[in-house]
Amino acid sequence: MNFSNVLVLAPHTDDGELGAGGFISKLIEQGAKVTYVAFSTAEESVPDHLPRDILKTEVRSATGKLGMSENNLVILNYQVRKLNYARQEILEDLVRIRKSSNFDLVLMPSLKDIHQDHTTIAQEGLRAFKGTTILGYELIWNNLSFDTTSFIKLESRHIEAKYSALQCYTSQSGRDYMSRDFIFALAKTRGVQIGAEYAESFEVVRWVIN
């Protein structure tokens, strides 16, 4: 199935790249339009010595490394760790976004992701896009469990693009899941499962066949 109009839902800037950066790179390479929505720039979590809005700058650079047009980047300003207090507003945003374009694939956090912000985006994303194919991406440090029910075969260049994108997040440097070793090891592991060099795995939340 060829996807041409893809929506990525990222609770925080960097979640989309961490969970689906290789796939995003491949989709854009194949000519798909990819729209990326970040719900929080986590200003309250930014180290004191850095500008409060640094993640807005970093997500623009990161998505650009994946080949995405800045016109397809939407940055919202919900408060980090409090997205669950704004469920209705988030749902209304999602419905508005759904009506703005005929998306054929939505990438969002797994429904088994236990981070409160990720849970909110996954649940409200399913409500808003229940008529669309939805794949849940894995963030293994937040997943209580994860069903590897679909895989995207990737080449080394797609993983390199993912890693390059994540390197734009200098405010998040030092986190284990940002390291080159981790990014490539996980992609290698998922590739081994399907006999490919590299892959990303996704949970099938909804599969709609036209």
C-alpha positions in Angstrom: 0.0 0.0 0.0 1.5 3.4 -1.0 0.8 6.2 1.4 0.7 9.7 -0.1 -0.6 12.0 2.7 0.7 11.1 6.1 0.1 12.8 9.5 2.6 12.4 12.4 1.2 13.1 15.9 4.0 13.9 18.3 3.1 14.7 22.0 6.4 16.5 22.3 8.9 17.7 19.8 11.3 14.7 19.0 8.7 11.9 19.7 7.9 11.6 16.0 11.5 11.3 15.0 12.3 8.8 17.8 9.4 6.6 16.9 9.2 6.9 13.2 12.1 8.9 11.9 13.3 6.2 9.5 9.8 5.7 8.1 9.2 9.4 7.7 12.5 9.7 5.8 11.4 6.9 3.5 7.9 8.3 2.9 9.3 11.7 1.9 11.9 10.0 -0.3 9.0 8.2 -2.1 7.2 11.5 -2.6 4.6 11.4 0.2 3.5 14.6 1.9 4.2 14.3 5.6 2.6 16.7 8.1 4.1 16.8 11.6 2.1 18.1 14.6 3.9 18.7 17.9 1.6 19.3 20.8 4.1 20.6 23.3 7.5 22.1 23.2 8.1 21.2 26.8 9.3 24.7 27.8 9.0 23.8 31.5 11.5 20.9 31.0 14.2 22.9 29.1 17.5 23.3 31.1 17.7 26.7 32.8 20.7 27.9 30.7 18.8 27.4 27.4 16.1 29.6 25.8 12.6 28.5 26.7 11.6 28.1 23.1 14.7 26.2 21.9 12.7 23.1 21.0 10.7 25.1 18.4 14.0 25.8 16.7 15.2 22.3 17.1 12.1 20.6 15.7 12.3 22.8 12.6 15.8 21.7 12.0 15.1 18.0 12.8 12.1 17.6 10.5 14.1 19.4 7.8 16.8 16.8 8.1 14.1 14.2 7.3 13.2 16.2 4.2 10.0 17.7 5.5 8.8 21.2 4.4 8.5 23.7 7.2 5.1 24.5 5.8 4.0 21.0 6.9 5.1 21.5 10.5 2.5 22.5 13.1 3.7 23.5 16.6 1.1 23.7 19.3 1.7 25.1 22.8 0.1 22.7 25.3 1.9 22.4 28.7 4.1 19.4 29.1 2.9 16.6 31.3 -0.6 18.2 31.4 -2.0 17.3 28.0 -4.6 15.1 29.8 -6.1 18.2 31.3 -6.8 19.6 27.8 -8.3 16.5 26.2 -11.3 18.3 24.6 -9.2 21.1 23.2 -6.7 18.5 21.8 -9.6 16.5 20.3 -11.0 19.7 18.6 -7.5 20.4 17.2 -7.3 16.9 15.8 -10.7 17.1 14.2 -9.8 20.4 12.7 -6.6 18.9 11.3 -8.5 15.8 10.0 -10.9 18.1 8.1 -8.0 20.1 6.6 -6.7 17.3 4.5 -7.5 13.7 3.3 -4.8 11.8 5.3 -4.3 8.1 4.4 -2.0 7.2 7.3 -1.6 8.5 10.9 1.4 7.7 13.0 1.0 8.2 16.7 2.3 6.8 20.0 1.3 3.3 20.9 -1.9 2.9 22.9 0.3 1.0 25.4 2.6 4.0 26.0 2.3 4.9 29.7 3.5 8.5 29.5 0.5 10.6 30.4 1.0 13.0 27.4 1.5 10.1 25.0 -1.5 8.3 26.3 -3.7 11.4 25.7 -2.5 11.9 22.1 -2.9 8.2 21.3 -6.4 8.0 22.7 -7.7 11.3 21.2 -5.9 10.5 18.0 -7.9 7.3 17.7 -11.1 9.2 18.4 -10.4 11.7 15.7 -9.0 9.4 13.1 -10.9 6.2 13.6 -11.8 6.1 9.9 -8.1 6.2 8.9 -5.3 3.7 8.9 -3.3 4.3 12.2 0.0 2.9 13.2 1.4 3.3 16.7 5.1 3.9 17.0 7.3 2.5 19.7 9.2 4.4 22.3 10.5 1.4 24.3 11.3 3.3 27.4 7.6 4.3 27.8 6.0 1.1 26.4 4.5 -1.2 29.0 4.3 -3.7 26.2 4.3 -3.4 22.4 2.8 -5.5 19.6 5.2 -5.8 16.7 2.4 -6.3 14.2 3.9 -4.4 11.3 7.3 -3.5 10.0 8.8 -1.0 7.6 11.9 -2.2 5.8 14.5 0.6 5.8 18.0 1.2 4.4 21.0 2.6 6.3 20.4 6.0 4.8 17.0 6.2 6.4 18.5 5.4 9.8 21.2 7.9 9.2 18.6 10.6 8.4 16.8 9.7 11.7 20.0 10.0 13.7 20.9 13.3 12.0 17.4 14.6 12.8 17.8 13.7 16.5 21.2 15.3 16.6 19.4 18.6 16.1 18.0 18.3 19.6 21.0 19.6 21.5 18.8 20.4 24.5 18.1 16.7 24.8 21.7 15.5 24.4 22.9 12.9 26.8 19.7 10.9 26.9 20.4 7.2 26.2 17.7 6.9 23.5 19.4 9.7 21.5 22.6 7.8 21.0 23.8 6.5 17.7 24.3 3.0 19.2 20.7 2.8 20.4 19.1 4.2 17.2 21.0 1.8 15.0 20.7 -1.2 17.4 16.9 -0.9 17.6 16.7 -0.6 13.8 19.0 -3.6 13.4 16.9 -5.6 15.9 13.7 -4.9 14.1 15.3 -5.7 10.8 16.5 -9.1 12.1 12.9 -10.0 13.0 11.9 -9.8 9.3 15.1 -10.7 7.6 16.0 -7.1 6.6 19.1 -5.0 7.4 17.1 -2.4 9.2 13.4 -1.7 10.1 11.1 0.1 12.3 8.2 -1.6 13.9 4.6 -0.3 14.5 1.5 -1.5 16.2 -1.5 -1.8 13.9 -4.1 0.3 15.6 -6.5 0.6 12.6 -6.1 -0.7 9.1 -8.5 0.7 6.5 -8.4 -0.7 3.0 -10.1 1.4 0.3 
